[in-house]
Amino acid sequence: MNENPLPPAPQPASPPRAIRVPLPVSVPYATYVIIGVTALVYVLQLVSVAVFGSFVQGMDYLELYGARINELIRAGELWRFFTPALLHASPPHLLFNMYALFTFGSNLERHFGHGRFVLLYILGAFAGNAFSFLLMNDASFSVGASTAVFGLIGAEGIFLYQNRKLFGEQVKGAINNVIFVIAMNLIIGLTPGIDMWGHVGGLLGGLIFTWFGGPNWKVEGIFPSFSLVDERTAQDVLIAVMAVLLPFVGLAVWGMMR
């Protein structure tokens, strides 16, 4: 009598494999240009001291016309919400900020793209200087790219969080590192002579911009032809710009009316 053959024994399932999709790679030209321009401006600051000497509170000629000085902002010199990010008080001040810009900026620019990265940097500088203008003593003045750099640090944290599924388990450690860097720098910011409110404002600007307009990657395609698509549109980036400008312009106007 014929018997039906027994079905083959089930084979053990192979363990799932994590398939890594490469993120876009591009040369961070904007980061290099910002570093180069900022370094050149500092050289001009040194030249101005050699030619003209120092002025009130030890300011050089460029600081005199570009630092965050509340009284002069109220007099209509609105460029001072941006120009402090190009000026520095000493070589260590410049080197520390440029190292931080290179560390965070070169990675972020590859993800954000050149144009969106430049927007992030400028908005971080503006938000930091607007916050500083509102909350710092009128007798003080401030310079430095740390407002913009804190914007980059905040952007890094939000970018990692919003794309956490793409990065996998390693994202927790990366986000914790960003939080640690923020916490340590804010503690250092309590030291007299450091514009902590500028750091906080820049951080908030970077967080807000990236939350609404930072890259939000989606994996498309079938193995092995994967690709990454950024779900953010130009309209999203515009909304992100306005989400930063509206509150911080409002704070600046409030500060000018006091």
VMD Tcl script that draws the C-alpha trace (Angstrom):
set ca {
  {0.00 0.00 0.00}
  {1.34 3.40 -0.96}
  {1.83 5.84 1.88}
  {2.11 9.58 1.66}
  {5.71 10.65 2.27}
  {6.36 12.51 5.43}
  {6.84 16.27 4.98}
  {10.43 17.43 5.26}
  {11.56 18.41 8.72}
  {11.39 22.19 9.23}
  {14.75 23.87 8.92}
  {15.84 26.26 11.68}
  {15.20 29.85 10.70}
  {18.29 31.85 9.95}
  {18.87 34.72 12.35}
  {17.77 38.10 11.02}
  {20.50 40.25 9.58}
  {20.74 43.96 10.04}
  {21.11 45.62 6.65}
  {22.83 48.96 6.81}
  {21.74 51.57 4.33}
  {24.52 54.09 3.61}
  {23.68 57.70 4.38}
  {24.39 60.33 1.72}
  {28.01 61.42 1.61}
  {29.22 64.78 0.38}
  {32.16 67.06 1.08}
  {31.17 69.62 3.78}
  {32.22 72.65 1.75}
  {30.10 75.11 3.76}
  {31.73 74.04 7.03}
  {35.19 74.57 5.56}
  {34.22 77.96 4.12}
  {32.74 79.15 7.44}
  {35.90 78.07 9.29}
  {38.09 79.81 6.71}
  {36.09 83.04 6.74}
  {35.97 83.12 10.55}
  {39.73 82.55 10.79}
  {40.33 85.31 8.22}
  {38.15 87.71 10.21}
  {40.22 86.98 13.32}
  {43.40 87.77 11.40}
  {41.80 91.10 10.44}
  {40.98 91.67 14.11}
  {44.67 91.21 14.98}
  {45.67 93.56 12.16}
  {43.19 96.18 13.40}
  {44.74 96.05 16.88}
  {48.20 96.51 15.38}
  {47.03 99.49 13.28}
  {44.39 101.19 15.43}
  {44.97 99.76 18.91}
  {42.21 98.73 21.30}
  {39.09 100.64 22.24}
  {36.58 100.55 25.12}
  {36.77 97.33 27.21}
  {39.68 96.16 25.08}
  {37.61 95.78 21.91}
  {39.38 95.84 18.57}
  {38.09 97.80 15.57}
  {35.97 94.94 14.17}
  {34.47 94.12 17.55}
  {33.58 97.77 17.98}
  {31.42 97.58 14.83}
  {30.24 93.97 15.03}
  {29.91 92.76 18.63}
  {26.58 92.25 20.38}
  {26.24 95.63 22.11}
  {22.69 96.18 23.29}
  {22.73 99.95 23.22}
  {23.84 100.03 19.58}
  {21.32 97.37 18.56}
  {18.58 99.58 20.00}
  {20.06 102.42 17.95}
  {19.29 100.40 14.80}
  {22.49 98.40 14.18}
  {20.58 95.16 13.60}
  {23.47 93.39 11.89}
  {24.84 92.82 15.39}
  {22.38 89.92 15.74}
  {24.57 88.05 13.21}
  {28.11 89.48 13.05}
  {29.23 88.36 16.55}
  {29.43 84.79 15.18}
  {32.36 85.87 12.98}
  {34.33 87.57 15.80}
  {36.42 86.09 18.61}
  {38.11 87.44 21.70}
  {41.30 85.33 21.69}
  {43.09 82.51 19.83}
  {41.83 79.82 22.29}
  {38.28 81.17 21.89}
  {38.59 80.90 18.10}
  {40.24 77.46 18.14}
  {37.69 75.96 20.55}
  {34.72 77.17 18.49}
  {36.24 76.15 15.15}
  {37.07 72.69 16.48}
  {33.46 72.30 17.66}
  {32.20 73.59 14.31}
  {34.35 71.08 12.44}
  {33.32 68.21 14.75}
  {29.58 68.76 14.54}
  {29.31 70.72 11.31}
  {31.12 68.39 8.93}
  {28.83 65.50 9.93}
  {25.60 67.51 9.96}
  {26.25 69.15 6.60}
  {26.48 65.73 4.94}
  {22.97 64.97 6.17}
  {21.38 68.42 5.87}
  {22.93 69.45 2.56}
  {24.89 72.65 2.05}
  {22.03 75.15 1.87}
  {20.02 73.82 4.77}
  {23.17 73.59 6.89}
  {24.03 77.25 6.23}
  {20.46 78.20 7.22}
  {20.85 76.22 10.45}
  {24.14 77.95 11.26}
  {22.82 81.46 10.60}
  {19.58 80.88 12.51}
  {21.49 79.45 15.49}
  {23.68 82.57 15.56}
  {20.65 84.87 15.31}
  {18.64 83.03 17.98}
  {21.60 83.04 20.37}
  {22.33 86.72 19.94}
  {18.65 87.67 20.20}
  {18.33 85.72 23.46}
  {21.55 87.29 24.73}
  {20.31 90.76 23.75}
  {17.15 90.22 25.77}
  {18.67 88.69 28.90}
  {22.28 89.86 29.24}
  {23.32 93.00 31.07}
  {23.41 96.08 28.83}
  {26.91 96.88 30.09}
  {28.26 93.64 28.59}
  {29.17 92.80 25.01}
  {29.69 89.41 23.40}
  {31.35 87.82 20.38}
  {31.91 84.26 19.24}
  {30.55 81.48 17.06}
  {29.34 79.49 20.08}
  {25.76 80.69 19.51}
  {25.78 79.00 16.09}
  {27.76 75.99 17.37}
  {25.18 75.36 20.08}
  {22.58 75.42 17.32}
  {24.52 72.61 15.62}
  {24.69 70.60 18.84}
  {20.94 70.90 19.33}
  {20.38 69.95 15.69}
  {22.53 66.84 16.12}
  {20.40 65.62 19.02}
  {17.08 66.15 17.21}
  {18.40 64.62 13.98}
  {19.51 61.47 15.80}
  {16.21 61.22 17.69}
  {14.00 61.65 14.62}
  {16.04 59.08 12.65}
  {16.58 56.66 15.56}
  {15.06 53.69 13.70}
  {17.61 54.11 10.95}
  {20.63 54.22 13.27}
  {19.57 51.29 15.49}
  {20.91 50.59 18.97}
  {23.90 52.90 18.66}
  {21.64 55.97 18.61}
  {21.01 55.85 22.38}
  {24.69 56.29 23.17}
  {25.03 59.06 20.57}
  {22.07 61.00 21.99}
  {23.42 60.57 25.52}
  {26.76 62.01 24.35}
  {24.98 65.05 22.88}
  {23.08 65.59 26.13}
  {26.34 65.31 28.09}
  {28.08 67.86 25.84}
  {25.16 70.27 26.24}
  {25.04 69.86 30.02}
  {28.79 70.32 30.49}
  {28.92 73.41 28.28}
  {25.94 74.99 30.02}
  {27.66 74.41 33.36}
  {30.83 76.01 31.99}
  {28.60 78.84 30.77}
  {27.93 79.80 34.39}
  {31.51 81.05 34.58}
  {31.71 84.87 34.68}
  {32.51 86.37 31.29}
  {30.71 83.67 29.29}
  {27.45 84.49 27.52}
  {25.36 81.54 28.74}
  {22.11 83.02 27.38}
  {23.65 83.18 23.93}
  {24.41 79.48 24.19}
  {20.87 78.67 25.33}
  {19.32 80.73 22.55}
  {21.50 79.10 19.88}
  {20.64 75.67 21.25}
  {16.90 76.43 21.10}
  {17.23 77.77 17.56}
  {18.94 74.58 16.38}
  {16.42 72.36 18.15}
  {13.42 74.17 16.66}
  {14.79 74.35 13.12}
  {15.72 70.67 13.02}
  {12.48 69.50 14.61}
  {10.46 71.04 11.78}
  {12.91 71.03 8.88}
  {15.80 68.64 9.55}
  {16.33 65.51 7.44}
  {13.78 62.75 8.07}
  {15.13 59.75 6.20}
  {12.95 56.96 4.82}
  {14.29 53.72 3.33}
  {12.88 52.92 -0.11}
  {13.49 50.03 -2.48}
  {13.91 46.25 -2.32}
  {17.09 44.44 -1.28}
  {19.78 44.91 -2.47}
  {18.79 48.19 -4.11}
  {18.04 50.33 -1.10}
  {18.01 54.11 -1.14}
  {17.31 56.85 1.37}
  {14.74 59.54 0.67}
  {14.38 62.69 2.76}
  {10.68 63.16 3.47}
  {11.16 66.86 4.23}
  {10.12 69.27 1.52}
  {11.17 72.83 0.73}
  {7.91 73.91 2.39}
  {8.94 72.08 5.59}
  {12.27 73.94 5.60}
  {10.46 77.26 5.13}
  {8.17 76.42 8.05}
  {11.25 75.59 10.13}
  {12.83 78.95 9.29}
  {9.67 80.78 10.33}
  {9.39 78.67 13.49}
  {12.77 80.08 14.56}
  {12.37 83.62 13.27}
  {8.93 84.40 14.67}
  {9.67 83.80 18.37}
  {13.22 85.17 18.32}
  {12.36 88.25 16.28}
  {9.57 88.76 18.81}
  {12.07 88.52 21.67}
  {14.40 90.96 19.89}
  {11.57 93.47 19.39}
  {10.60 93.08 23.04}
  {14.20 93.77 24.05}
  {14.35 96.86 21.86}
  {11.19 98.27 23.46}
  {12.43 97.94 27.05}
}
mol new
graphics top color blue
foreach p $ca { graphics top sphere $p radius 0.5 }
foreach p [lrange $ca 0 end-1] q [lrange $ca 1 end] { graphics top cylinder $p $q radius 0.2 }
display resetview
